[in-house]
Amino acid sequence: QVVGGKVKKPGKRGRKPSKIDLKAKLERSRQSARECRARKKLRYQYLEELVSSRERAICALREELEMYKQWCMAMDQGKIPSEIKALLTGEEQGKAQQNSIKLVRAGKTEANSSNP
């Protein structure tokens, strides 16, 4: 086949890779593999940290559940645990503080609205 004054051979197109190109390709492949292994290592570290944090959270929730079970058993026996008493008195104090804060804020908004 003659195209543009040159003889064309059937087969592969483009330039043939030289030894330099093969070495460069091999080095790029090695570098890519290194980067892939590094990404994989980071991904595994992240997942391990995630699992360990979830395990710690599960342990904390189990302890809290056990504490609530003990409180319920004590209340079934007619005893009120001191922790519940403290929570109740703390909530009452908290509600009183919230109410006083609301009153103060309401007074400020009324004062601001009355002043043109």
C-alpha positions in Angstrom: 0.0 0.0 0.0 1.3 3.4 -0.9 0.0 6.5 0.9 1.5 9.9 0.3 4.6 8.5 -1.4 5.4 6.2 1.5 5.0 2.4 1.7 2.7 1.4 4.5 3.0 -2.0 6.1 0.0 -3.7 7.5 0.0 -4.3 11.3 0.6 -2.2 14.4 0.5 1.6 14.2 2.7 4.1 16.0 6.3 3.8 17.2 7.8 0.7 18.6 8.7 0.9 22.3 12.4 1.1 22.9 14.2 -0.3 25.9 14.2 3.1 27.6 10.4 3.2 27.2 10.1 -0.2 28.7 12.2 0.7 31.7 10.2 3.9 32.2 7.0 2.0 32.0 8.2 -0.6 34.5 9.3 2.1 36.9 5.9 3.9 36.6 4.2 0.6 37.3 6.4 0.0 40.4 5.6 3.6 41.6 1.9 3.1 41.0 2.0 -0.2 43.0 3.8 1.6 45.9 1.2 4.3 46.0 -1.6 1.8 45.8 -0.1 -0.1 48.8 0.3 3.1 50.7 -3.4 4.0 50.1 -4.5 0.6 51.1 -2.5 0.8 54.3 -4.1 4.2 55.2 -7.5 2.8 54.4 -7.0 -0.1 56.8 -5.6 2.1 59.5 -8.7 4.4 59.2 -11.0 1.4 59.4 -9.2 -0.1 62.4 -9.5 3.3 64.2 -13.2 3.4 63.3 -13.8 -0.1 64.6 -12.0 0.6 67.9 -13.9 3.8 68.5 -17.2 2.0 67.9 -16.1 -0.8 70.3 -15.3 1.8 73.0 -18.7 3.4 72.4 -20.4 0.0 72.7 -18.6 -0.8 76.0 -19.7 2.6 77.4 -23.3 1.9 76.4 -23.2 -1.5 78.0 -21.9 0.0 81.2 -24.7 2.6 81.1 -27.3 -0.1 80.4 -26.0 -2.2 83.4 -26.2 0.9 85.6 -29.9 1.4 84.6 -30.7 -2.2 85.2 -29.3 -1.9 88.7 -31.3 1.2 89.3 -34.5 -0.5 88.1 -33.8 -3.5 90.3 -33.3 -1.2 93.3 -36.5 0.7 92.6 -38.4 -2.7 92.3 -37.2 -3.4 95.8 -38.6 0.0 96.9 -35.2 1.8 97.2 -34.5 5.0 95.3 -30.8 5.1 94.3 -29.0 8.3 95.4 -28.0 8.9 91.7 -31.6 9.3 90.7 -32.3 11.6 93.7 -29.3 13.7 92.6 -30.6 13.8 89.0 -34.1 14.8 90.1 -32.8 17.6 92.4 -30.4 18.7 89.6 -33.3 18.8 87.1 -35.4 20.9 89.5 -32.6 23.3 90.0 -31.9 23.4 86.2 -35.6 24.1 85.5 -35.6 27.0 88.1 -32.5 28.5 86.5 -34.1 28.2 83.0 -37.2 29.9 84.1 -35.3 32.7 85.7 -33.3 33.2 82.5 -36.5 33.2 80.5 -38.0 35.9 82.7 -34.8 38.0 82.4 -34.9 37.7 78.6 -38.6 38.5 78.4 -38.0 41.6 80.5 -35.2 42.7 78.2 -37.3 42.2 75.1 -40.2 44.1 76.6 -37.9 47.0 77.5 -36.4 47.0 74.0 -39.8 47.0 72.4 -41.2 49.8 74.6 -38.2 52.1 73.7 -38.8 53.4 70.1 
